[in-house]
Amino acid sequence: MRDSDKDEKVRPFRTRNRYFCQDGQWWFSTREGEEGPFMSREAAEHGMQRYVDSAEMMEKFKSEKSVRQAEAHANRPDPLVWNKSVDSL
């Protein structure tokens, strides 16, 4: 449940069957769409795990990047503040 959901009766949609076979090839579904084809259900399950792992790594990267950007911005001098050392040149 999302933090923004105040009603405790609200439940996110979940599906038990994320894997499906079409024309002899296996796929898995995500919120973003379907991924595949894979030669077997096991290969689709491994593909799903790689997909989840890469999404988690991307979220971690985005989080770390925003922290680095905030730190860089905090250490940058304010362009509106008069700098005596530059003016004395």
C-alpha positions as CSV (number, residue, x, y, z in Angstrom):
1,M,0.0,0.0,0.0
2,R,1.2,3.5,-0.8
3,D,1.8,6.0,2.0
4,S,-0.6,8.3,0.3
5,D,-3.5,5.8,0.6
6,K,-5.4,6.8,3.8
7,D,-8.1,4.2,3.4
8,E,-6.9,0.9,4.7
9,K,-9.4,-1.0,2.6
10,V,-7.7,0.1,-0.6
11,R,-5.5,-2.7,-1.9
12,P,-3.2,-2.5,-4.9
13,F,-4.0,-4.8,-7.8
14,R,-1.8,-7.9,-7.7
15,T,-1.8,-10.8,-10.0
16,R,-0.6,-14.3,-9.2
17,N,0.1,-15.2,-12.8
18,R,2.7,-12.9,-14.1
19,Y,4.0,-15.5,-16.5
20,F,2.2,-16.7,-19.6
21,C,2.8,-18.8,-22.7
22,Q,1.9,-17.6,-26.1
23,D,2.7,-19.5,-29.3
24,G,5.2,-21.7,-27.4
25,Q,7.1,-18.8,-26.0
26,W,7.1,-17.5,-22.4
27,W,6.6,-13.9,-21.3
28,F,6.2,-12.1,-18.0
29,S,4.1,-9.0,-17.3
30,T,5.0,-5.9,-15.4
31,R,3.2,-2.6,-14.8
32,E,5.1,-1.3,-17.8
33,G,4.1,-4.1,-20.2
34,E,5.2,-7.5,-21.2
35,E,8.8,-8.8,-21.4
36,G,9.9,-11.7,-23.6
37,P,9.9,-14.0,-25.4
38,F,11.7,-16.7,-23.4
39,M,12.2,-20.3,-24.3
40,S,10.8,-21.7,-21.0
41,R,9.0,-20.6,-17.9
42,E,12.2,-21.0,-15.9
43,A,14.0,-18.6,-18.3
44,A,11.1,-16.1,-17.9
45,E,11.4,-16.4,-14.1
46,H,15.1,-15.6,-14.4
47,G,14.3,-12.8,-16.7
48,M,11.8,-11.4,-14.2
49,Q,14.4,-11.5,-11.4
50,R,17.0,-9.7,-13.6
51,Y,14.3,-7.1,-14.4
52,V,13.5,-6.6,-10.7
53,D,17.2,-6.4,-9.8
54,S,17.9,-3.8,-12.5
55,A,14.9,-1.7,-11.4
56,E,16.2,-1.8,-7.8
57,M,19.7,-0.8,-9.0
58,M,18.3,2.1,-11.0
59,E,16.3,3.4,-8.1
60,K,19.4,3.3,-5.9
61,F,21.4,5.1,-8.6
62,K,18.7,7.8,-8.9
63,S,18.7,8.3,-5.2
64,E,22.5,8.5,-4.9
65,K,22.6,10.8,-7.9
66,S,20.1,13.2,-6.3
67,V,22.1,13.3,-3.1
68,R,25.3,14.0,-5.1
69,Q,23.6,16.8,-6.9
70,A,22.3,18.3,-3.7
71,E,25.7,18.2,-2.2
72,A,27.3,19.8,-5.2
73,H,24.7,22.5,-5.2
74,A,25.2,23.2,-1.5
75,N,29.0,23.6,-2.0
76,R,28.6,26.0,-5.0
77,P,29.1,29.6,-4.2
78,D,26.1,31.9,-4.4
79,P,26.4,34.0,-7.5
80,L,24.4,36.8,-5.9
81,V,26.9,37.3,-3.1
82,W,29.7,39.8,-3.6
83,N,33.1,38.2,-3.7
84,K,35.8,40.6,-2.4
85,S,38.7,38.5,-3.7
86,V,37.4,38.7,-7.4
87,D,36.7,42.4,-7.1
88,S,40.3,43.1,-5.9
89,L,42.0,41.7,-8.9
